[in-house]
Amino acid sequence: MGSQLVQFTRSQTGLTALDQVGQLCQTLFDPLPRADQRRKAELYVRGLLTARGRKTMRNIAAHAGMPAGEQSLHHFISCSTWDWDSVRENLAVQLDGMLKLQAWVVKPMVIPKSGAHSVGVERRFDPETGHVVNGQQAYGAWAASEEASVPVSWALHLPEETTLADCAARAVLDIARTRAVRRLPVVVDAVEGGAELITGWLGAAEMPFMVEVSAATPLHVTDPQLPRGAGKPVTAGQIMDAAGMLRRPVRYEDRADRTVRLGFLATLQVELPESAGAGAAGVRRRPAGRGPLLLVGEWSDARRRPERYWLTDMTGAPPAVLMRLGQLSRRIERGATDLSDRVGMRDFEGRSYQGWHRHVTLASVAQATAAMAAVAAERMSSGYGPGYGHGYGHGSSHAYVQRPGHGGGFGDAATGFGGFGGYAAADRRTGFADRGYAGRRRTA
């Protein structure tokens, strides 16, 4: 594993992601055993950054400077033996050093497909379009900070073998168990269901978590501030409807537009019900030594119902920290996924499981290169210089960090705010050839 931290810089003449890709690829692809594999991996990343339109193998090869190399790249992605996990670990370590990471954020991604022969394809609902599509579903674990967020690990849902909840948990556990990265909070989108399984997996791994659930999620109230009822579960929405008097204003800074915003939170102790037949009491018992779960209701307008519902085991977290963790998830929805589409994250045209994983791994490297070039530019324009690493900071984020063998804590010593900006800078500064391509949805 490469241990040298890449330093991104930007001169006054203006460097783009392509000017930085060689240095980053040299570090990330060090585990690949052969020189030709390392060379092809870098060429593939360069092709993803420069190809216009859909990132087909032919398009990537042409823009990587090897117009006759389509078959060679196809073999490198779909039929080679190189290990994508080691590249992902290197990427996570690099981002943990470059950015002031605050959380691992797990988000679903639906990949529309025109045929039925690719691995993992079935009819499924796509929340981005609101339609049922023929396609794959994956979960990405994003290294998230207030400056940028980049996917570092992926899990592809195989309907006959795994549940969506197992897939979501595996995406983050595969990378969070890496000893070289810090134990950060895990923010998971589980609105589609599976909160019990996800919290169980993360709890067993001793990963602090904040899991978004739907208003229909059944829960048992254990908080003395509300009546417990007759022992039957009630929904998260019903609980928060009854807890309006517990709602409190929370001021937090939105780093994306550098404004202080006002939100509202209410928190109540709850437990998740067991699945049917799990026991007479019907209540999920916590592992020994684990604290209670909190249901967090989040409002931007106190006159309306909560916009989001969360389950967390971080019972000592200040409300502003919980609010900012939720903002990290929203920031990925607002902008970072557009950058994923620009580097062809959904464009793999092969059918194999191994080929899909190698493609999204290299697309994640391309996205990291573009995102870090944008962050470097933003830092330079803000007057903070190009430096990365945990010695860099300005202000405070009071993020929650848990290191292996230690308890969690808050404060600047754990992690700091590393500058201003966010993904708004990516569109202006990554240097992509096809600036109008962001956010378009396609079928494969």
C-alpha positions in Angstrom: 0.0 0.0 0.0 1.4 3.4 -0.9 2.0 5.6 2.1 3.2 8.8 0.4 0.5 11.5 0.7 -0.2 13.1 -2.7 0.0 16.9 -2.5 -2.4 18.6 -5.1 -1.4 22.1 -6.1 -2.6 24.7 -8.6 -0.4 27.3 -10.2 -1.6 30.7 -11.3 -1.7 29.4 -14.9 -4.5 27.0 -13.8 -4.1 23.2 -13.5 -6.9 20.8 -14.0 -7.5 17.2 -12.9 -5.4 15.9 -15.8 -2.4 17.7 -14.5 -2.6 15.8 -11.2 -3.7 12.3 -12.3 -0.2 10.9 -12.8 0.9 11.5 -9.3 -2.3 10.2 -7.7 -2.4 7.1 -9.9 1.2 6.2 -9.1 0.3 6.0 -5.4 -3.1 4.4 -5.8 -2.1 1.7 -8.3 1.1 0.7 -6.5 -0.5 -2.7 -5.3 -1.1 -3.8 -8.9 1.6 -6.4 -9.5 2.6 -5.6 -13.1 3.8 -2.4 -14.7 1.4 -2.9 -17.7 -1.5 -3.1 -15.3 -0.5 0.1 -13.6 -0.1 1.8 -17.0 -3.5 0.7 -18.3 -5.2 1.7 -15.0 -3.9 5.3 -15.4 -4.8 5.4 -19.1 -8.3 4.3 -18.2 -8.6 7.0 -15.6 -7.4 9.6 -18.1 -9.9 8.4 -20.6 -12.7 8.7 -18.1 -11.7 12.3 -17.4 -11.4 13.4 -21.1 -13.9 11.3 -23.1 -17.0 13.2 -24.3 -20.4 11.7 -23.8 -20.9 8.1 -22.8 -17.7 6.4 -21.4 -17.7 3.3 -23.6 -14.6 1.2 -23.9 -14.0 2.5 -27.4 -14.4 6.1 -26.3 -12.1 5.7 -23.3 -9.4 4.0 -25.4 -9.6 6.8 -28.0 -9.3 9.6 -25.5 -6.6 7.7 -23.5 -4.3 7.9 -26.5 -4.7 4.2 -27.6 -7.3 4.2 -30.3 -6.5 0.6 -31.2 -6.5 -0.5 -27.6 -10.2 -1.1 -27.0 -9.8 -4.9 -26.7 -6.8 -4.6 -24.4 -8.7 -2.3 -22.0 -11.7 -4.6 -22.1 -9.5 -7.5 -21.0 -7.9 -5.3 -18.3 -11.3 -4.5 -16.8 -13.3 -7.6 -17.3 -10.8 -10.5 -17.5 -7.7 -9.5 -15.6 -6.9 -10.6 -12.0 -5.9 -7.4 -10.3 -7.5 -6.7 -6.9 -9.8 -3.7 -6.7 -10.0 -3.8 -2.9 -6.3 -2.7 -2.5 -6.9 0.3 -4.8 -9.9 1.3 -2.8 -8.0 1.1 0.5 -5.3 3.3 -1.0 -7.9 5.8 -2.2 -9.5 5.9 1.3 -6.1 6.5 3.0 -5.3 9.3 0.5 -8.6 11.0 1.0 -8.4 10.7 4.8 -5.1 12.5 4.6 -6.1 15.1 2.0 -9.4 16.1 3.4 -10.9 16.7 6.9 -13.2 13.7 6.6 -16.2 13.7 8.9 -18.0 10.6 8.0 -18.5 7.7 5.6 -21.8 8.3 3.8 -23.5 5.3 2.2 -25.8 6.2 -0.7 -27.7 4.0 -3.2 -27.2 4.3 -7.0 -29.6 2.8 -9.6 -28.0 2.0 -12.9 -30.6 1.7 -15.7 -29.8 -1.1 -18.2 -31.6 -1.9 -21.5 -31.0 -5.6 -21.4 -31.4 -8.3 -18.8 -28.1 -10.2 -19.0 -25.8 -7.9 -16.9 -25.2 -9.1 -13.4 -27.7 -7.9 -10.8 -30.3 -6.6 -13.2 -34.0 -6.6 -12.2 -37.0 -4.3 -12.3 -36.6 -1.8 -9.5 -37.7 1.7 -8.4 -35.4 4.6 -9.2 -35.9 7.4 -6.6 -34.0 9.9 -8.8 -36.5 9.6 -11.6 -39.6 8.3 -9.7 -40.0 5.5 -12.2 -39.6 1.7 -12.1 -36.7 0.8 -14.4 -34.8 -2.3 -15.6 -31.4 -2.0 -13.9 -28.8 -2.7 -11.3 -28.6 -1.2 -7.8 -25.4 -0.5 -6.0 -24.4 1.2 -2.7 -21.4 3.5 -2.6 -19.5 4.4 0.6 -18.4 8.0 0.2 -15.5 9.6 2.0 -17.3 12.8 3.0 -16.1 16.2 4.2 -17.5 19.7 3.9 -15.2 20.5 1.0 -15.8 17.4 -1.1 -17.1 13.9 -1.1 -15.8 10.9 -3.1 -17.0 7.3 -3.3 -14.3 4.9 -2.2 -16.0 1.5 -1.9 -18.9 -0.2 -3.7 -21.2 -3.1 -3.3 -23.5 -4.4 -6.1 -26.8 -5.8 -5.1 -27.3 -9.4 -6.3 -31.0 -10.1 -5.8 -30.7 -13.9 -5.4 -27.9 -13.7 -2.9 -28.1 -10.5 -0.7 -30.6 -8.0 0.6 -30.3 -4.3 0.0 -29.5 -3.8 3.7 -26.7 -6.3 3.5 -25.4 -4.6 0.4 -25.4 -1.1 2.1 -23.6 -2.4 5.2 -21.0 -4.3 3.2 -20.1 -1.2 1.1 -18.9 0.7 4.2 -17.7 -2.1 6.4 -15.3 -3.3 3.7 -13.4 0.0 3.8 -14.1 1.1 7.4 -12.4 -2.0 8.7 -9.2 -1.0 7.0 -6.8 -0.3 9.9 -5.1 2.6 8.0 -8.2 4.8 8.0 -9.9 6.5 11.0 -13.1 5.1 12.5 -15.6 7.8 11.5 -19.4 8.0 11.9 -21.3 6.1 9.2 -24.3 8.0 7.6 -26.5 5.6 5.7 -29.5 6.1 3.5 -32.0 3.3 4.5 -35.2 5.0 3.5 -36.0 2.0 1.4 -35.9 -0.2 4.5 -33.5 -2.6 6.2 -32.7 -0.3 9.2 -32.7 -3.2 11.6 -30.1 -5.2 9.7 -27.9 -2.1 8.9 -27.8 -0.9 12.5 -27.1 -4.5 13.6 -24.2 -4.8 11.3 -22.7 -1.4 12.2 -23.4 -1.9 15.9 -21.6 -5.3 15.8 -18.6 -3.6 14.1 -18.7 -0.8 16.8 -19.1 1.8 14.1 -21.0 5.0 15.3 -23.9 5.4 12.9 -26.7 7.8 11.8 -29.2 5.9 9.6 -31.9 7.7 7.6 -35.2 5.9 7.8 -38.7 6.6 6.4 -41.6 8.0 8.4 -43.2 4.6 8.2 -40.4 2.8 10.1 -41.9 0.9 13.1 -40.3 1.6 16.5 -40.8 1.1 20.2 -40.6 4.3 22.3 -38.4 3.9 25.4 -38.0 7.7 26.1 -39.7 8.8 29.4 -40.7 12.0 27.8 -43.5 10.2 25.8 -45.9 7.5 26.9 -44.8 4.0 25.8 -48.3 2.9 24.7 -49.4 -0.7 24.9 -46.1 -2.2 23.8 -47.0 -2.1 20.1 -44.6 -0.4 17.7 -45.6 3.0 16.2 -44.1 4.7 13.2 -41.3 7.2 13.2 -43.7 9.8 11.8 -46.3 9.2 14.5 -43.6 9.5 17.2 -42.4 12.8 15.9 -46.0 14.1 15.5 -46.4 13.5 19.2 -43.0 15.1 20.0 -43.5 18.5 18.5 -43.1 20.2 21.8 -39.6 18.7 22.1 -38.4 20.3 18.9 -35.5 22.7 19.4 -33.9 25.2 17.1 -30.4 24.4 15.9 -28.1 26.9 14.1 -25.4 25.5 11.9 -23.1 26.7 9.1 -23.7 25.5 5.6 -20.2 25.4 4.2 -21.5 25.1 0.6 -22.7 28.7 0.5 -21.0 30.0 3.7 -24.3 30.9 5.4 -25.6 30.2 8.9 -28.9 28.3 8.7 -31.6 27.6 11.2 -33.0 24.1 11.5 -35.0 22.2 14.1 -34.3 18.8 15.8 -36.2 16.6 18.2 -34.6 13.5 19.7 -36.2 10.5 21.5 -34.9 7.2 22.8 -36.3 4.3 20.8 -35.7 0.6 20.0 -36.2 -1.3 16.7 -38.8 -4.1 16.8 -37.5 -7.6 16.0 -38.6 -9.2 12.8 -41.6 -11.5 12.9 -41.2 -14.5 15.1 -38.0 -13.2 16.8 -39.4 -13.4 20.3 -42.4 -12.8 22.5 -41.4 -9.3 23.5 -40.9 -8.3 19.9 -38.1 -5.8 20.8 -34.6 -5.8 19.4 -32.3 -6.1 22.3 -29.1 -4.1 22.2 -25.7 -5.8 22.2 -24.0 -5.7 25.6 -22.4 -2.3 26.3 -24.3 -0.4 23.6 -26.3 2.6 24.5 -29.8 3.3 23.4 -30.9 4.4 19.9 -32.1 7.9 19.3 -34.8 8.8 16.8 -33.9 12.2 15.3 -36.5 14.3 13.6 -35.2 17.1 11.3 -37.1 20.1 10.2 -36.2 23.1 8.1 -39.7 24.6 8.6 -41.2 24.2 12.1 -44.7 24.6 10.6 -44.4 21.4 8.6 -43.8 17.7 9.3 -40.1 16.5 9.6 -38.2 16.3 6.4 -36.0 13.5 7.5 -35.9 10.9 10.2 -32.7 9.4 11.5 -31.7 6.6 13.9 -28.4 7.1 15.7 -26.4 5.6 18.5 -24.4 8.8 19.0 -26.5 9.9 22.0 -23.9 12.4 23.2 -23.6 14.2 19.9 -24.5 17.9 20.0 -27.5 18.7 17.8 -25.4 20.8 15.4 -23.1 17.8 14.8 -26.1 15.7 13.9 -27.4 18.4 11.6 -24.1 18.7 9.8 -23.8 14.9 9.4 -27.2 15.0 7.7 -26.0 17.9 5.5 -23.1 15.7 4.2 -25.6 13.2 2.8 -27.6 16.0 1.2 -24.6 17.5 -0.4 -23.8 14.3 -2.1 -27.3 14.2 -3.5 -27.1 17.8 -4.7 -23.8 17.8 -6.5 -21.3 14.9 -6.0 -23.5 12.4 -7.9 -23.4 14.7 -10.9 -19.6 14.5 -10.9 -20.0 10.7 -10.7 -22.0 10.7 -13.9 -19.5 12.9 -15.6 -16.7 10.3 -15.0 -19.0 7.5 -16.2 -19.8 5.8 -13.0 -22.9 4.2 -14.5 -21.5 3.6 -18.0 -19.9 0.2 -17.7 -21.1 -1.8 -20.7 -19.9 -5.2 -19.7 -21.9 -7.9 -17.9 -19.5 -9.4 -15.3 -19.4 -8.8 -11.6 -15.6 -8.4 -11.6 -15.6 -6.0 -14.6 -18.3 -3.8 -12.9 -16.2 -3.5 -9.7 -13.0 -2.7 -11.5 -14.8 0.0 -13.6 -16.4 1.8 -10.7 -13.1 1.6 -8.7 -11.3 3.4 -11.5 -14.2 5.8 -12.0 -13.9 6.6 -8.3 -10.2 7.4 -8.8 -11.2 9.7 -11.7 -13.8 11.4 -9.5 -11.2 11.8 -6.7 -8.8 13.4 -9.1 -11.3 15.9 -10.3 -12.7 16.7 -6.9 -9.3 17.3 -5.3 -8.2 19.6 -8.2 -11.4 21.6 -7.5 -10.7 21.7 -3.8 -7.1 22.8 -4.4 -8.4 25.6 -6.6 -10.9 26.7 -4.0 -8.3 26.7 -1.2 -6.0 28.8 -3.3 -8.7 31.3 -4.2 -9.6 31.5 -0.5 -6.1 32.2 0.5 -5.4 29.0 2.5 -2.8 27.5 0.2 -2.8 24.0 -1.4 -1.7 21.9 1.5 -3.6 18.8 2.6 -3.4 16.6 5.6 -4.6 16.7 9.2 -2.4 19.6 10.2 -4.4 21.9 8.0 -7.5 23.5 9.4 -9.5 26.6 9.9 -12.3 27.1 12.3 -13.9 23.9 13.8 -16.3 21.3 12.8 -16.6 19.4 16.1 -17.0 16.2 14.2 -17.3 12.9 15.9 -14.3 10.6 15.5 -13.8 7.1 17.0 -10.4 5.5 16.7 -9.7 1.8 17.1 -9.3 1.0 20.7 -10.6 4.5 21.8 -13.9 6.1 22.5 -15.5 8.6 20.4 -15.1 12.3 21.0 -15.8 15.8 19.6 -13.6 18.7 19.0 -10.9 20.3 16.8 -8.3 17.8 17.9 -10.3 15.0 16.4 -11.0 16.7 13.1 -11.1 20.3 11.9 -12.7 22.2 9.1 -10.4 22.3 6.1 -11.6 25.3 4.2 -14.6 26.7 2.4 -16.4 25.6 -0.6 -18.0 22.4 -1.9 -19.1 20.8 -5.0 -20.2 24.0 -6.6 -16.5 24.5 -7.4 -16.3 21.2 -9.3 -18.3 22.4 -12.3 -16.1 25.4 -12.7 -12.7 24.0 -12.1 -12.3 20.3 -13.0 -11.5 21.0 -16.6 -13.9 18.4 -18.1 -14.3 18.5 -21.8 -18.1 18.0 -21.8 -19.4 20.5 -19.3 -23.0 20.0 -20.3 -22.9 16.2 -19.6 -23.5 16.4 -15.8 -26.5 14.8 -14.4 -27.9 13.2 -17.6 -29.5 9.8 -17.1 -28.9 7.1 -19.6 -29.6 3.4 -20.2 -27.0 0.8 -21.0 
